[in-house]
Amino acid sequence: MSEADPIELTRALIRCPSVTPVDEGALDVLQAALEALGFVCTRLPFGSGDGRVDNLYARLGTAAPNFCFAGHTDVVPVGDRGAWSVDPFGAELKDGTLYGRGAADMKGAIAAFVAAVARVKAARLSGGGGKIPGSVSLLITGDEEGDAVNGTVKVLAWLKDEREVIDDCLVGEPTNPEALGDMIKIGRRGSLTARLTVRGVQGHTAYPHLADNPVHRLVRILDAITAEPLDEGSEHFQPTTLQVSTVDVGNQAANVIPGEARAVFNVRFSDRHTSQSVISWLHDRCASAMPSDEDEAGPSYDLDVRVSGESFLTPPGRLAELVRDAVGEVTGNAPEFSTTGGTSDARFIKDHCPVVEFGLVGQTMHKADERIATADIEALTRIYERVLMRYFEGA
């Protein structure tokens, strides 16, 4: 298999059923391809037991600047295999389309990373330009689709301890909604998930004066936090959104007032907020929705919040414009700079260097029959190739 062939490398990666946190040989395949190009590879396992995650940092060259491609080889579970028309890990090619879990998210982009480096390296050597004047690195985790605690964030801490500097980073997440060249991500909204528990007093529905119905309180709180938006967005961000994902009581009887009611909701917040300002706002709304005769102990609710990441922005500059120009040259499209979508490991990388995201089309990611056009993988390789050539131009 040629390292400059992104299709076959994508297929080899798909054949590794690397459902988080299990690697199943995916990083071995990638490491072999990178070492054939002269990369120095370091495997970085973190965690233990069932939570152990294998990661890879690879670098070609020792000089600055260091341009990094970042991504993940782990994939989500296949779900109902009966919904697939092909083997999810068979890497089947049909009519110019490659099928398999991870084809779009994001083994195709990782293969394009490798093929782009192979082509740039060959072009410079054949053209008399010599070695790449600087370094190219890959930061690949097996924990992006999971809890993200033993992956990129710990690799970055290791890099800092090793005094290994990344100057700019391109993450290969599937950023394009419909066609290659639609969108470059220059930031992401913040994200937090809240679990709200409202306590009451269980009782008989025919004797409500002897009980305290927490469902009624929960409904008032949910109305209070969803009645009005938190903001109207900003120059680069959509308005903050709050979506209730579940409401649970678990009541087995229609004539019993439950003693407890629960709800879970997610907030995706713009750069007009921090996670702490959102949490404070939530507590204010929850408290204001409780009955005025609440006792001195305070409102009888608990709000357990898990923050996935803060909002961040890499203002359009050299890196974003370089990627945009490369996309335009290959696809003829003028990609939108955007901060839409979910979270990614760019939320960790932004603390170390400028970071943008550009990858394949994401229409089938996480779905049955996940797939990508082979022409898109090839075009993405050419885009990454141009990014590298422009980045090191004149050096």
C-alpha positions in Angstrom: 0.0 0.0 0.0 1.4 3.4 -1.0 1.4 6.1 1.7 0.4 8.5 -1.1 -2.9 6.6 -1.7 -5.5 7.9 0.7 -8.2 5.5 -0.4 -6.4 2.3 0.5 -5.2 3.7 3.7 -8.7 4.7 4.6 -9.9 1.2 3.9 -7.2 -0.3 6.1 -8.2 2.0 8.9 -11.9 1.2 8.6 -11.1 -2.5 8.8 -10.0 -1.9 12.3 -13.2 -1.8 14.5 -11.8 0.8 16.8 -14.9 1.7 18.8 -13.9 3.9 21.7 -11.8 3.2 23.7 -10.6 0.0 21.9 -8.0 0.5 19.2 -8.0 -2.8 17.4 -4.9 -2.1 15.4 -5.9 1.3 13.9 -2.9 3.1 15.3 -0.6 0.3 14.2 -1.8 0.8 10.6 -1.3 4.5 10.9 2.1 4.3 12.6 3.5 1.9 9.9 2.5 4.3 7.2 4.0 7.3 9.0 7.3 5.5 9.8 7.6 4.6 6.2 7.7 8.4 5.5 10.3 9.0 8.1 8.1 10.1 11.0 9.3 9.5 14.6 6.3 8.0 16.3 5.5 7.9 20.0 2.6 5.9 21.4 1.0 7.5 24.5 -1.4 5.3 26.4 -3.3 6.9 29.2 -5.8 5.5 31.7 -6.2 2.0 33.0 -8.5 -1.0 32.7 -11.5 -0.5 30.5 -10.8 3.2 30.3 -7.3 2.8 28.9 -6.8 4.8 25.6 -3.9 4.5 23.1 -2.8 7.7 21.4 -0.1 8.6 18.9 2.1 11.6 18.3 4.3 11.5 15.2 6.7 14.2 13.9 8.6 14.5 10.7 11.5 16.9 11.2 12.8 18.8 14.2 12.9 22.4 13.1 10.2 25.1 13.6 7.6 25.8 12.6 5.7 22.7 13.5 2.4 22.3 11.6 0.1 19.7 13.2 -2.7 17.6 11.8 -5.0 16.4 14.6 -7.8 13.8 14.6 -9.1 10.6 16.0 -9.1 7.0 15.0 -11.8 5.9 17.4 -15.4 5.6 16.1 -18.9 5.3 17.6 -20.6 1.9 17.8 -22.3 0.7 14.6 -25.8 0.5 16.3 -28.3 -1.9 14.7 -26.3 -3.9 12.2 -29.5 -4.8 10.4 -29.7 -1.2 9.3 -26.5 -1.5 7.4 -26.4 -2.7 3.8 -22.7 -3.6 4.1 -20.3 -4.9 6.8 -19.6 -1.7 8.9 -16.0 -2.7 9.0 -15.7 -4.2 5.6 -14.5 -1.0 3.9 -16.6 -1.8 0.8 -16.2 0.2 -2.4 -19.3 0.6 -4.5 -19.7 3.0 -7.4 -17.1 5.5 -6.3 -18.3 5.5 -2.7 -16.4 4.0 0.3 -18.6 2.5 3.1 -17.8 1.9 6.7 -17.8 3.2 10.2 -15.4 6.1 10.3 -15.3 6.7 6.6 -16.5 10.3 7.1 -15.7 10.7 10.8 -12.8 10.7 10.4 -10.5 8.0 9.1 -10.8 9.4 5.5 -9.3 12.7 6.7 -6.5 10.9 8.6 -5.5 9.0 5.5 -5.6 12.3 3.6 -3.2 13.8 6.2 -0.7 11.0 5.5 -1.1 11.1 1.7 -0.7 14.9 1.6 2.6 14.7 3.5 3.9 11.9 1.3 3.1 13.9 -1.8 4.6 17.2 -0.5 7.7 15.4 0.6 8.1 13.7 -2.8 7.4 16.9 -4.7 10.1 18.8 -2.8 12.7 16.1 -3.2 12.0 15.7 -7.0 11.9 19.5 -7.5 15.2 20.0 -5.8 13.6 21.8 -2.8 15.0 19.3 -0.3 13.3 18.3 2.9 10.3 20.1 4.3 11.7 23.3 5.9 10.2 22.8 9.3 8.2 20.0 10.8 4.9 18.2 10.2 3.2 16.3 13.1 0.2 14.3 13.7 -1.7 14.2 17.0 -4.1 11.2 16.9 -6.3 10.1 19.8 -8.5 7.1 20.4 -10.8 9.0 22.9 -12.5 11.7 20.9 -15.9 9.9 20.6 -15.7 9.0 24.3 -15.2 11.0 27.5 -12.1 12.8 26.0 -10.2 12.5 29.3 -7.4 10.1 28.2 -6.9 11.5 24.7 -5.9 14.8 23.2 -6.0 16.7 26.5 -3.4 14.4 28.0 -1.3 14.3 24.9 -1.1 18.1 24.9 0.0 18.0 28.6 2.7 15.5 27.6 3.9 17.7 24.8 4.1 20.7 27.1 6.2 18.6 29.6 8.4 17.6 26.7 8.7 21.2 25.5 7.3 20.1 22.2 5.8 23.1 20.5 2.9 23.0 17.9 2.7 26.3 16.0 -0.5 25.8 14.0 -3.0 23.0 13.9 -5.6 21.7 11.4 -8.2 19.3 12.8 -9.7 17.0 10.2 -13.3 16.7 11.6 -16.1 16.4 8.9 -17.0 20.1 8.8 -18.9 20.3 5.5 -22.7 20.0 5.8 -23.4 19.1 2.1 -20.4 19.4 -0.2 -16.7 19.5 0.2 -15.7 23.1 0.5 -18.8 24.3 2.3 -17.4 25.2 5.7 -14.3 25.8 7.8 -14.7 25.8 11.6 -12.8 28.6 13.3 -14.3 28.0 16.7 -16.9 26.1 18.6 -19.7 26.9 20.9 -19.3 26.0 24.6 -21.3 23.0 25.8 -22.7 21.9 29.2 -25.1 19.2 30.3 -27.2 19.7 33.3 -29.1 17.1 35.4 -31.9 18.8 37.3 -33.6 17.0 40.2 -36.6 18.5 42.0 -37.6 17.0 45.3 -41.1 16.9 46.8 -43.2 14.8 49.1 -44.8 11.6 47.8 -48.5 11.1 48.4 -51.9 10.1 47.1 -53.2 12.1 44.1 -56.6 12.4 45.8 -55.0 14.1 48.8 -52.6 16.6 47.3 -52.6 18.8 50.4 -50.7 16.0 52.1 -48.1 15.8 49.5 -45.8 18.1 47.5 -45.7 17.4 43.8 -42.2 17.9 42.3 -43.4 17.5 38.8 -45.3 20.8 39.0 -42.1 22.5 40.2 -40.0 20.8 37.5 -42.4 22.0 34.8 -42.2 25.6 36.1 -38.4 25.5 36.1 -38.3 24.1 32.6 -40.6 26.8 31.4 -38.5 29.5 33.1 -35.2 28.3 31.4 -36.8 27.8 28.0 -39.1 30.9 27.8 -36.5 33.3 26.4 -33.1 32.9 24.7 -29.9 33.6 26.7 -28.6 35.9 23.9 -28.9 36.8 20.2 -25.5 35.5 19.2 -22.5 37.5 18.1 -20.4 38.2 15.0 -19.2 34.6 14.6 -21.6 32.7 16.8 -25.2 31.7 16.6 -27.5 32.4 19.6 -27.1 30.2 22.6 -29.5 27.3 22.6 -31.0 25.2 25.5 -32.6 21.9 24.7 -34.3 19.6 27.1 -33.4 16.0 26.2 -35.4 14.0 28.8 -37.9 14.3 31.6 -38.2 11.4 34.0 -40.3 10.5 37.0 -40.4 6.7 36.9 -43.8 6.6 38.4 -45.4 3.2 38.2 -48.8 4.2 39.5 -51.2 6.8 38.2 -52.6 7.7 41.6 -49.3 8.4 43.3 -47.7 11.8 43.5 -43.9 11.1 43.1 -41.3 12.2 45.5 -38.8 13.2 42.9 -38.7 14.4 39.3 -35.8 14.8 37.0 -34.8 16.4 33.7 -31.7 16.6 31.6 -30.9 19.5 29.2 -27.9 20.7 27.2 -26.8 24.2 26.6 -24.7 25.2 23.6 -23.4 28.7 24.4 -21.9 31.5 22.4 -18.8 33.6 23.2 -21.1 36.0 25.1 -21.1 33.5 27.9 -18.7 31.3 30.0 -19.8 28.1 31.5 -19.9 29.8 34.9 -22.1 32.6 33.7 -24.5 30.1 32.2 -24.6 28.1 35.5 -25.3 31.2 37.5 -28.1 32.1 35.1 -29.6 28.6 35.5 -29.5 28.8 39.3 -31.2 32.2 39.2 -34.0 30.9 36.9 -34.4 27.7 38.9 -34.7 29.6 42.2 -37.1 32.2 40.7 -39.4 29.4 39.5 -39.8 27.8 42.9 -42.8 28.7 45.1 -42.5 31.9 47.2 -43.3 30.0 50.4 -40.1 27.9 50.1 -38.6 27.3 53.6 -35.4 28.8 54.7 -33.4 25.8 53.7 -33.7 27.0 50.1 -35.2 25.6 46.9 -35.6 21.8 47.0 -33.7 21.1 43.8 -30.2 19.9 42.7 -28.5 21.0 39.6 -25.6 18.8 38.6 -23.6 20.3 35.7 -20.9 18.8 33.5 -19.0 21.2 31.2 -17.7 19.7 28.0 -15.9 22.8 26.8 -15.9 26.6 26.7 -16.7 28.6 23.6 -13.7 29.7 21.7 -12.7 31.4 18.5 -9.6 31.5 16.3 -10.2 34.9 14.6 -9.8 34.7 10.8 -6.1 35.1 10.1 -3.2 33.5 8.3 -4.2 29.9 9.1 -7.9 30.2 8.3 -7.2 32.1 5.2 -4.5 29.6 4.1 -7.0 26.8 4.4 -9.8 28.8 2.7 -7.5 29.5 -0.3 -6.5 25.9 -0.6 -10.2 24.8 -0.5 -11.0 27.3 -3.2 -8.2 26.2 -5.5 -9.3 22.6 -5.3 -13.1 22.8 -5.1 -13.9 26.2 -6.6 -16.0 26.9 -3.5 -15.7 29.8 -1.1 -16.1 28.1 2.3 -18.0 29.8 5.2 -16.1 30.5 8.4 -18.3 29.0 11.1 -18.6 28.0 14.7 -21.7 25.7 14.4 -22.0 22.1 15.4 -20.9 20.1 18.4 -17.7 20.1 20.3 -14.4 18.7 19.1 -10.8 18.2 20.4 -10.1 21.7 19.0 -11.4 22.9 22.3 -8.2 21.6 23.9 -5.8 22.5 21.2 -6.9 26.2 21.1 -5.0 26.7 24.4 -1.7 25.8 22.7 -1.8 27.3 19.2 -4.2 28.7 16.5 -6.5 25.9 15.3 -9.0 25.5 12.5 -11.1 22.5 11.4 -11.7 21.2 7.9 -12.5 17.7 6.7 -15.0 15.7 4.8 -18.8 15.9 4.3 -20.5 14.9 7.5 -24.0 13.9 6.3 -23.6 10.2 7.2 -21.4 10.4 10.2 -22.6 8.3 13.1 -25.3 6.8 10.9 -25.9 3.4 9.4 -24.1 3.0 6.0 -21.7 5.8 6.9 -19.9 6.6 3.6 -17.9 9.1 1.7 -17.2 9.6 -2.0 -13.7 8.5 -2.9 -13.4 11.6 -5.0 -13.9 13.7 -1.9 -11.1 11.9 -0.1 -8.8 12.5 -3.0 -9.8 16.2 -3.2 -9.3 16.6 0.6 -5.8 15.2 0.1 -5.1 17.8 -2.5 -6.4 20.5 -0.2 -4.1 19.4 2.7 -1.2 19.1 0.2 -1.8 22.8 -0.8 -2.1 23.9 2.8 1.3 22.3 3.6 3.0 23.8 0.4 1.7 27.3 1.2 2.5 27.0 4.9 6.2 26.3 4.2 6.4 28.4 1.1 9.5 30.5 0.9 11.1 28.6 3.8 
